[in-house]
Amino acid sequence: MIGARGAISTCVAYGLSGLRQGLLEPVGLTTECSPLNRMDLAGIDAIVLGGHEIAEAGSTAVAGELVRAGVLPAEVVAAGSGDAAAFDASIRPGILDLAEVGRADLDPAAASMGGASPRAKVDRLREDIESFRRETGVGRVVVVYLASAEPAIEESPHWNDLAAFEKALDGEGEFPASSLYAYSALTAGCPFVNFTPNHGSSIEALRQLAIERGLPHCGNDGKTGETLLKTALAPMFQKRALRVLAWQGYNMLGNRDGETLRDPLRRAKKCRNKDAPLHQILGDDRTHTQVGIDFVPSLHDWKTAMDFVHFEGFLGAKMSLQFTWAGSDSALAAPLVIDLVRLAEFAARKGESGEMPQTACFFKSPLAGGSHDFHEQHRELVKYALKHAT
Ligand SMILES: NC(=O)c1ccc[n+]([C@@H]2O[C@H](COP(=O)([O-])OP(=O)(O)OC[C@H]3O[C@@H](n4cnc5c(N)ncnc54)[C@H](O)[C@@H]3O)[C@@H](O)[C@H]2O)c1
């Protein structure tokens, strides 16, 4: 897990530990439901965690914060302390995105790589992945990107072609850290899952690399809350021929992700990912839509989204729907991460390569494109599972 001391990674680590010890039920895990549970997926017990992080060990005390916020049960944290310590000890220093240089809580080893060449960074990451594989003896490594949202940077021509990308690694080329991680994962023979709005493996050069290496990859940006609800509800308006005049969404979140998204450059991509699906589902250019995100520290992990849908029916009658979603962002995301790891490992084992269209229902901006309608996306996942069910 990249971003291994973040809120989602912490919930994945304690969640897996709690499941193994029988302290938790697999609520929220799609892969534990029929027909996915009839596929030959890796067992929960078979998953060994490792990761990269740029924040110093102990500097974030994320588990304690999540207990205080009412997300992680204290007994699961107490019972999982041994597993958590082993995981923490296996975390390696990450590579910095330019925007993180100078952050106060940086791991000195990560900070010292700040000025290294892109080639030196990807070589180091690949060696780390390979040594994790050797040390743990796991059959396959899946790299999941769970680091902070990156600021939007202008796309460079070398992102569009693999040969140019590889040449630029030796020069001065600009790269998002997420794409350097994705490159390292794919060249180490690992499937890559990007749960964030960051570029990751979605740039053309890395799509080419995944095909060349025969590896599956998927992303971008986990669909866990407001967008999940929007893409489940919007098809209803469209199917009943009701005209959606406006869909305004306002999100408040108080965790570190929310703090990161205060930066307008980092927020821009997230807002686009949250807005675009509506237009595609409703198919009406006239629909007025807008998404706002604000940081409200007291909410901590409890993301609150308020949506106002103004719509028109027969005779021009104007009506509205308003809803408020209050969800624990990390508790919603963690089981999806486990699902995606199992699906990516399975796809790699079956020799699949490319963008994993079966995982579209997990993402706001699916790599393989296609419909944003949650029901249609979920049907594709079920179809895939039935094809592989035993
Ligand atoms: N929670 C959700 O529902 C949800 C949904 C969709 C997307 N996401 C995305 O998932 C990501 C993780 O969310 P979170 O709540 O765990 O965030 P978080 O801020 O708690 O954790 C991110 C972690 O990444 C680390 N990090 C930053 N840059 C790094 C780098 N270059 N290398 C290694 N580590 C790095 C940070 O130090 C931090 O520990 C965010 O990008 C968020 O936007 C979350």
The ligand as a MOL file (V3000), in Angstrom:
LIG
                    3D

  0  0  0     0  0            999 V3000
M  V30 BEGIN CTAB
M  V30 COUNTS 44 48 0 0 0
M  V30 BEGIN ATOM
M  V30 1 N -11.7580 7.5390 1.6920 0
M  V30 2 C -12.4090 7.5550 0.5670 0
M  V30 3 O -13.5850 7.3130 0.5340 0
M  V30 4 C -11.6810 7.8550 -0.7270 0
M  V30 5 C -12.3870 7.7630 -1.9160 0
M  V30 6 C -11.7080 8.0070 -3.1150 0
M  V30 7 C -10.3660 8.3440 -3.0960 0
M  V30 8 N -9.7110 8.4570 -1.9260 0 CHG=1
M  V30 9 C -8.2900 8.8340 -1.9590 0
M  V30 10 O -7.5190 7.8670 -1.2770 0
M  V30 11 C -6.3130 8.4820 -0.8070 0
M  V30 12 C -6.0640 8.0890 0.6380 0
M  V30 13 O -7.0860 8.5900 1.4790 0
M  V30 14 P -6.8150 8.6770 3.0560 0
M  V30 15 O -8.0740 9.1850 3.6660 0
M  V30 16 O -6.1980 7.4160 3.5430 0 CHG=-1
M  V30 17 O -5.7330 9.8540 3.0780 0
M  V30 18 P -4.6290 10.1850 4.2060 0
M  V30 19 O -4.2550 11.6010 3.9870 0
M  V30 20 O -5.0690 9.7440 5.5480 0
M  V30 21 O -3.4060 9.2210 3.7760 0
M  V30 22 C -2.5450 9.4690 2.7250 0
M  V30 23 C -1.1520 9.0040 3.1410 0
M  V30 24 O -0.3180 9.1000 1.9930 0
M  V30 25 C 0.9580 9.5450 2.4430 0
M  V30 26 N 1.6850 10.0580 1.2700 0
M  V30 27 C 1.5600 11.2650 0.6580 0
M  V30 28 N 2.3830 11.3410 -0.4050 0
M  V30 29 C 3.0480 10.1500 -0.4690 0
M  V30 30 C 4.0290 9.6410 -1.3530 0
M  V30 31 N 4.4990 10.3580 -2.3760 0
M  V30 32 N 4.4860 8.3750 -1.1220 0
M  V30 33 C 4.0240 7.6200 -0.0800 0
M  V30 34 N 3.0760 8.0790 0.7860 0
M  V30 35 C 2.6000 9.3230 0.5850 0
M  V30 36 C 0.6300 10.5840 3.4970 0
M  V30 37 O 1.7410 10.8510 4.3340 0
M  V30 38 C -0.5270 9.8930 4.2310 0
M  V30 39 O -0.0680 9.0680 5.2810 0
M  V30 40 C -6.4760 9.9960 -1.0310 0
M  V30 41 O -5.8130 10.3550 -2.2270 0
M  V30 42 C -7.9830 10.1270 -1.2450 0
M  V30 43 O -8.3110 11.2560 -2.0570 0
M  V30 44 C -10.3320 8.2270 -0.7310 0
M  V30 END ATOM
M  V30 BEGIN BOND
M  V30 1 1 1 2
M  V30 2 2 2 3
M  V30 3 1 2 4
M  V30 4 1 4 5
M  V30 5 2 4 44
M  V30 6 2 5 6
M  V30 7 1 6 7
M  V30 8 2 7 8
M  V30 9 1 8 9
M  V30 10 1 8 44
M  V30 11 1 9 10
M  V30 12 1 9 42
M  V30 13 1 10 11
M  V30 14 1 11 12
M  V30 15 1 11 40
M  V30 16 1 12 13
M  V30 17 1 13 14
M  V30 18 2 14 15
M  V30 19 1 14 16
M  V30 20 1 14 17
M  V30 21 1 17 18
M  V30 22 2 18 19
M  V30 23 1 18 20
M  V30 24 1 18 21
M  V30 25 1 21 22
M  V30 26 1 22 23
M  V30 27 1 23 24
M  V30 28 1 23 38
M  V30 29 1 24 25
M  V30 30 1 25 26
M  V30 31 1 25 36
M  V30 32 1 26 27
M  V30 33 1 26 35
M  V30 34 2 27 28
M  V30 35 1 28 29
M  V30 36 1 29 30
M  V30 37 2 29 35
M  V30 38 1 30 31
M  V30 39 2 30 32
M  V30 40 1 32 33
M  V30 41 2 33 34
M  V30 42 1 34 35
M  V30 43 1 36 37
M  V30 44 1 36 38
M  V30 45 1 38 39
M  V30 46 1 40 41
M  V30 47 1 40 42
M  V30 48 1 42 43
M  V30 END BOND
M  V30 END CTAB
M  END
